[in-house]
Amino acid sequence: MVRDGTGAGTGESGDEDAAEVFEECRPVLLSVAYRMLGRVADAEDVVQETWLRWSAADRSAVREPRAYLVRAATRLAVDRLRRIRARREAYVGPWLPEPLVTDYARTVPDGTERVLLAESVSLAVLVVLESLSPLERAVFVLREAFGLPYGEIAGTLDRSEAAVRQLAVRARRHVAGRAPRFDVDPVQRRELTERFLAAALEGDLEGLLAVLAPDARLVGDGGGRAKAPLRTILGADKVARFTAAVARTPVPDLEIVPLEANGGPALLATVGGRPYAVLALETAGGLVRSVYLISNPDKLAHLAPPAGPARPVP
């Protein structure tokens, strides 16, 4: 069972200022909403709506503020997910979640907890969650990522506990059957990412093929607003050739900065200091299985280059 690492205090609603209580719970509310929606902007909107409800509520009747706020945020996220499904069906090209900058490598000391947290926000898992119904997704997130009891989830979703258990079984089976496994060693994942980048920048097809699994795939998300393949590229040879061709295309003032995104190593490309694209790899068995390339500017606007050395690209 995965427990979210952004825990929040509860407090007594009659004794603590409403804003202070809410701020304590904000990280966990953002975590719930992001896992439900896959977009930072949508998650922040849900948190803002939750605040409006909290500020207008009769808080003297609220015994457990954290549970109240999680319930409100979850319901708002379910409603929003239902509304945006049609918009995503009309999306140009593959849809990928917005990259979420994480810092588990530094802030979560327990290795097992860190791995489970990373998996719960990985791009691969979030893509699979897109195929669940809103209620299935809510049950999966609250149970698997936050460890909430079935009874509490039932109250949150206005469903019987038996119905929630059935939703959980279906969601867990679906995710287990479709979500790929990935390497848990962060050092190995970073080394593979560096090798992939070095080979790409050098146009080294043999070097790329050496780190790509034979059935590797590349998924690009430009949303019709930036260059990206409109279909998933399948096979190591095609992925290597596409990657090398993109890397050889000159882009003035391009720099590449390493960061941790969605629990794993990633690369942020910037142009003139502004986000241009994010590259994240899914690795397993010491090889790259999936390459995720996110270039839709709407999904990069919230990113800022982390402190640290950037790599200029000639």
C-alpha positions in Angstrom: 0.0 0.0 0.0 1.4 3.3 -1.0 1.2 6.2 1.4 1.5 9.7 0.1 4.6 11.4 1.4 3.1 14.9 1.6 1.1 14.3 4.9 -1.0 17.1 6.4 -2.0 18.0 9.8 -5.6 17.8 10.9 -6.0 20.2 13.8 -9.3 21.3 15.4 -11.5 23.4 13.1 -12.8 25.4 16.1 -9.3 26.2 17.3 -7.3 26.9 14.1 -7.7 29.5 11.5 -9.3 28.2 8.4 -6.5 29.4 6.1 -3.9 27.7 8.3 -5.7 24.4 8.3 -6.1 24.5 4.6 -2.5 25.4 3.9 -1.5 22.4 6.0 -3.6 20.2 3.8 -2.8 21.8 0.5 0.1 19.4 -0.5 -2.1 16.3 -0.1 -5.0 18.0 -1.9 -2.7 18.8 -4.9 -1.4 15.2 -4.8 -4.9 13.7 -5.0 -6.0 16.1 -7.7 -2.9 15.6 -9.9 -3.2 11.8 -9.7 -6.9 12.2 -10.7 -6.4 14.6 -13.5 -2.8 14.4 -14.8 -2.5 18.1 -15.2 -1.0 20.5 -12.7 -3.2 23.4 -13.8 -6.4 21.4 -13.4 -5.2 20.1 -10.0 -4.5 23.7 -8.9 -8.0 24.7 -10.0 -9.5 21.9 -8.0 -7.6 23.0 -4.9 -8.8 26.5 -5.4 -12.4 25.4 -5.6 -11.9 23.3 -2.5 -10.7 26.4 -0.7 -13.8 28.3 -1.7 -16.0 25.5 -0.3 -13.9 25.2 2.8 -14.0 29.0 3.5 -17.8 29.0 3.1 -18.5 25.9 5.1 -19.8 25.7 8.7 -16.4 24.5 10.0 -17.8 24.2 13.6 -19.5 21.0 12.4 -16.3 19.5 10.8 -14.6 17.1 13.1 -11.8 16.0 10.7 -10.7 18.9 8.4 -8.3 16.8 6.4 -10.9 14.1 5.6 -13.4 16.8 4.8 -11.0 18.6 2.4 -9.8 15.3 0.7 -13.5 14.4 0.2 -14.3 17.8 -1.3 -11.2 17.7 -3.6 -11.9 14.2 -4.8 -15.5 14.9 -5.7 -14.5 18.1 -7.5 -11.8 16.1 -9.4 -14.2 13.4 -10.4 -16.6 16.0 -11.8 -13.9 17.8 -13.6 -12.6 14.6 -15.1 -16.0 13.8 -16.5 -16.2 17.2 -18.1 -12.8 17.1 -19.8 -13.0 13.5 -21.1 -14.6 14.8 -24.4 -11.9 17.4 -24.7 -9.2 14.8 -24.4 -10.9 12.6 -27.0 -10.4 15.4 -29.5 -6.8 16.0 -28.6 -4.3 16.2 -31.4 -2.0 13.2 -31.2 -1.2 11.1 -28.1 -2.1 12.7 -24.7 0.4 12.5 -21.9 0.1 13.9 -18.4 1.8 17.2 -17.5 5.3 16.6 -16.1 5.3 17.0 -12.4 8.6 18.1 -10.8 9.2 15.9 -7.7 12.0 15.6 -5.2 11.5 12.2 -3.7 15.2 11.3 -4.1 16.0 14.0 -1.5 12.8 14.3 0.6 11.7 10.7 1.1 14.4 8.8 3.0 12.7 5.4 3.0 13.7 3.6 -0.2 10.6 1.4 -0.4 8.3 4.4 0.2 10.2 6.4 -2.4 9.8 3.7 -5.1 6.1 3.3 -4.4 5.5 7.0 -4.5 7.5 7.3 -7.8 5.4 4.6 -9.3 2.1 6.2 -8.3 3.0 9.4 -10.3 5.0 7.8 -13.1 3.9 8.8 -16.6 3.3 5.2 -17.5 0.9 4.6 -14.6 -0.9 7.9 -15.2 -1.4 7.0 -18.8 -3.0 3.8 -17.8 -5.2 5.6 -15.3 -6.6 7.6 -18.2 -8.4 4.4 -19.3 -10.3 4.0 -16.0 -13.7 5.5 -15.3 -13.6 8.5 -13.1 -14.9 6.5 -10.1 -12.4 3.7 -10.7 -9.6 6.2 -10.9 -10.7 7.9 -7.6 -10.9 4.6 -5.8 -7.5 3.5 -7.1 -5.9 6.8 -6.2 -7.4 7.0 -2.7 -6.7 3.4 -1.9 -3.3 2.7 -3.5 -1.6 6.1 -3.3 -3.1 7.3 0.0 -4.1 4.1 1.8 -7.5 5.3 2.8 -9.9 2.7 4.3 -12.7 1.4 2.0 -15.3 2.8 4.4 -13.8 6.3 4.1 -13.6 6.1 0.3 -17.2 5.0 0.2 -18.3 8.1 2.2 -16.2 10.3 -0.1 -17.9 8.9 -3.3 -21.4 8.3 -1.9 -21.1 4.6 -2.7 -21.5 1.5 -0.6 -18.4 -0.1 0.7 -19.1 -3.2 -1.3 -19.4 -1.2 -4.5 -16.1 0.6 -3.7 -14.4 -2.8 -3.1 -15.6 -3.9 -6.5 -14.3 -0.7 -8.2 -11.0 -1.2 -6.5 -10.7 -4.8 -7.7 -11.4 -3.8 -11.3 -9.1 -0.8 -11.2 -6.2 -2.8 -9.7 -6.6 -5.6 -12.2 -6.7 -3.2 -15.1 -3.6 -1.3 -13.9 -1.7 -4.4 -13.1 -2.4 -5.8 -16.6 -1.3 -2.7 -18.5 1.2 -0.7 -16.4 4.7 -1.6 -17.3 7.2 -2.4 -14.6 10.3 -0.2 -14.4 13.8 -0.2 -12.8 13.7 1.0 -9.2 17.4 1.8 -9.0 17.6 5.6 -9.4 21.3 5.5 -10.1 20.8 3.0 -13.0 17.9 5.1 -14.4 20.0 8.3 -14.3 22.9 6.5 -16.0 20.6 5.2 -18.8 19.2 8.7 -19.2 22.7 10.2 -19.6 23.7 7.5 -22.0 20.6 8.0 -24.1 21.1 11.8 -24.1 24.8 11.5 -25.0 24.1 9.1 -27.9 21.2 11.3 -29.2 23.3 14.5 -29.2 26.1 12.8 -31.0 23.7 11.3 -33.6 25.1 7.9 -32.5 22.6 5.3 -33.8 24.6 2.4 -32.4 24.8 4.0 -29.0 21.0 4.6 -29.0 20.3 1.0 -30.1 22.5 -0.2 -27.3 20.3 1.3 -24.6 16.9 0.8 -26.3 14.9 -2.4 -25.8 14.0 -4.1 -29.1 10.3 -3.2 -28.6 10.9 0.3 -27.4 8.4 3.0 -28.2 8.4 6.8 -28.3 5.3 8.7 -27.3 5.2 12.4 -28.2 2.7 15.0 -27.0 2.7 18.3 -28.8 -1.1 18.8 -28.6 -1.1 20.3 -32.1 0.8 23.3 -30.7 4.4 22.0 -31.1 6.2 19.5 -33.2 5.8 15.9 -32.0 4.9 12.6 -33.7 1.2 12.2 -34.1 1.4 8.5 -33.6 3.5 6.4 -31.2 6.8 5.3 -32.8 7.4 1.6 -32.3 10.6 -0.4 -32.4 14.1 0.4 -31.4 15.4 1.2 -34.9 12.6 3.8 -35.6 12.9 5.3 -32.1 16.7 5.7 -32.5 16.4 7.3 -36.0 13.7 9.7 -34.9 15.6 10.7 -31.8 18.9 11.2 -33.7 17.1 13.3 -36.3 15.4 15.5 -33.7 18.7 16.0 -31.9 20.5 17.0 -35.1 17.9 19.8 -35.8 19.5 23.1 -34.7 17.6 25.1 -32.1 19.2 28.4 -31.1 20.0 28.9 -27.4 19.0 25.3 -26.5 20.1 24.0 -23.2 19.3 20.8 -21.4 18.9 20.5 -17.6 18.5 17.3 -15.6 15.6 17.2 -13.1 13.4 14.7 -11.3 9.9 14.5 -12.8 7.2 12.1 -11.9 9.5 10.3 -9.5 12.3 9.6 -12.0 15.1 11.2 -13.9 14.1 13.5 -16.8 15.6 16.1 -19.0 14.2 19.6 -19.4 15.1 21.4 -22.7 15.0 25.2 -22.5 15.3 27.8 -25.2 16.3 31.2 -24.0 15.6 30.0 -20.4 12.0 29.0 -21.3 10.7 25.4 -21.2 10.8 23.9 -24.6 10.3 20.1 -24.0 10.6 17.4 -21.4 12.1 14.0 -22.1 11.5 11.2 -19.6 12.4 7.5 -20.0 10.8 4.4 -18.7 13.4 1.7 -18.1 13.3 -1.9 -17.2 15.9 -4.6 -17.2 18.6 -2.1 -17.8 17.1 -0.9 -21.1 14.9 2.0 -22.2 11.4 0.7 -22.8 9.5 3.9 -23.4 10.5 7.5 -24.3 8.1 10.2 -23.4 8.5 13.6 -25.2 6.3 16.4 -24.0 6.5 19.6 -26.1 3.0 21.0 -25.7 3.7 24.5 -24.3 0.5 24.4 -22.3 2.0 21.5 -20.3 5.3 23.2 -19.7 4.4 26.7 -18.6 4.5 25.7 -14.9 8.1 24.4 -15.1 11.2 26.4 -14.1 14.7 25.1 -14.7 16.1 23.8 -11.5 19.3 25.2 -10.0 22.3 23.4 -11.4 24.5 23.1 -14.5 22.8 23.2 -17.8 24.2 21.5 -20.9 24.4 23.8 -23.9 23.5 22.0 -27.2 25.6 23.0 -30.2 
